Amino acid sequence: MSADHDHHGFETPPHERTWIDDPRNVDKIVYALYAICALLILIDPWIHKHGPFAVEHYWGFYGIYGFVGCVFLVLAAKLMRVFLMRPEDYYDK
Amino acid sequence: MTNELNPGLIIILGALLVPLLPGRVLRGAYMLALPVAAFVYLLGLPMGEMGQVELMDLSLVTLRVDKLSFVFGTIFLIATALGVIYALHVGDWVQHTAGLIYAGSAIGAVFAGDFVTLFIFWEITAISSVFLVWASGTTSAMAAGLRYLVIQVGSGVILLAGVLMHYSDTGSIAFGAMGTETLAGKLILIAFGIKCAFPLLHNWLQDAYPQATVTGTVMLSAFTTKLAVYALARGYAGTEILIPIGAVMTAFPIFYAVIENDLRRVLAYSLNNQLGFMVVGIGIGTELALNGTAAHAFCHILYKALLFMAMGAVLYRVGTIKGSELGGLYRSMPWTTVFCIVGAASISAFPLFSGFISKSLIISAAMKEGYYWVWLTLLFASAGVFHHSGIKIPYFAFFAHDSGKRCEEAPMNMLIAMGIAAAFCIGLGVYPDPLYALLPYDVKYDAYTVEHVVTQLQLLMFSALAFTVLMRTGIYPPELKSVNLDTDWFYRVPGSHLSQLANQFRSITWQWVADGTVRLATKVHDALYKHHGPEGWFGRTWPTGTMAFWTTVTLGAVVILSYL
């Protein structure tokens, strides 16, 4: 999907390439995702929510919470690596 | 009360014959017949307490069929059958026998009506399952298996202590609702908590499961922890402390899952996270919540087994399961890819997949009872589970950058097992009513309201958006060859240093004692030689009178002393 992830150094031979190996098609998937997200947020005011918590009734709460939650999750986990990551053979020594 | 047999025993006793059967086909057919026979037998059993056995003063209820044990027993039998199919290509009878005894004892424990029967099956699950880890044959699997065994058997010992205390307090060994007021209640809760991988008691799971064999991990993922969930639901429903414990369980393992490189270990962390939802349900303890726990255990066993099967197939074909070495496998393993995505969609609770129709019950119960922070935590964990299990697992194994690895598709028996599990995941997701009818309480619940579907899709799609944005901006942490420290560090590093220190101390002490003894012996010898040797004082010949004199003196001293 992205070049920064290229730690294998292998290029797929042309005859083995499929639809999804074309970066333009990956872009299409990503745009579709943006469109779905936009749609889900836009219809939010028409969704009648029954929950007891006020925050749930804010516009787009679930989407924003899911996005922020996941970014927090990844950044926190990345930070954890600083303290917790060890070489693969750490316990064998 | 009649003397019916616990269905678990059918599988345990049946497993003992497995090594004697010649030929893979006959053996496979026989192994598959065991869970089928046990299920048919279970369907014929009436509800109630049966199988009474008198053991000394105790009357054991070795078989209790009610709605709670029935739903767990049913899913355990399905998981046994799937595990058998998935492992049909394996020639090693030790794994087959151990796997079946393990499954049978978990089923036996579910149908146990008293604590002694529970304890016996509880320990058999521990001892039989470790062979699935050891069967890998590597040094690290041996060590991990030993750590696993110590912790599992330890849980049994704590359970036994609690049960004995409970018996002396109440005179009863009935396996029913316990409180946490008594010490016995606390001990039994800890014993269940260890097997359920409560926070800080959890790491045996992430340590041992990824070390087991390809087929062993699939078996392991189904039984031990869900037996603990069952036991908690039976004994501790409505115990409020379980709510924060469960909420922490849903959240903290997912941070580890994001940075873990071993994809089977990622699944072990997400298993831990899923258990958290069930534990929250038990803690809330309402009928809706307990139904949610039972339903979620049912669905979870299927999709988690499916995910472990898919990752097992990759490991089996490629020889590694490290995210840093995989990628692009969809070309070689298209069916496995599809099944894995079904499992990923199910664990992420996508509408129309099984996780959606079970997790919703627990989240709805938390909302209904007004647990605001718990609800927020569960939502965060739901978004997170999609992130690390739903996307990360299929993405890094089958897509991402092409690793250049080419292999065959998984063996047919593996594909069949995955296909059946995937069919269950979709079937339950699309048509949950048969599962809802099996649940312990009669609660009307509709997962497919517009509100549920849209809010869940919002949560998941924006979680996917976060993944995409982080990936495209290069912020997402790459898969790296590494291990991450977890609580097992405490007993693997300082614990091992401590035992080395103790060892050194022991050897120094021993040296000191030994040296001292030698010195003392030399001194004694020298002294004896000095006095009794040829030149010694005692070595000389003395007149008989002298001996008579000293004897008299000694006797006199004794007489005087005894009169004092």
Interface residues (C-beta under 8 A of the other chain):
Chain A: M1 S2 D4 H5 D6 H7 H8 F10 E11 T12 E16 T18 I20 D21 V30 L33 Y34 I36 C37 L40 I41 I43 D44 I47 H48 K49 H50 G51 P52 F53 E56 G60 Y62 G63 I64 Y65 G66 F67 G69 C70 V71 L73 V74 L75 A76 A77 K78 M80 R81 F83 L84 M85 R86 P87 E88 Y90 Y91 D92
Chain B: S140 I254 F255 Y256 V258 I259 S324 E325 G327 G328 Y330 R331 M367 K368 G370 Y372 W375 L376 L379 F380 A383 G384 H387 H388 F399 A400 H401 D402 S403 G404 V450 E451 V454 T455 Q456 L457 Q458 L459 L460 M461 F462 S463 A464 L465 A466 F467 T468 V469 L470 M471 R472 G474 I475 Y476 P477 P478 L480 K481 S482 V483 N484 L485 D486 R492 V493
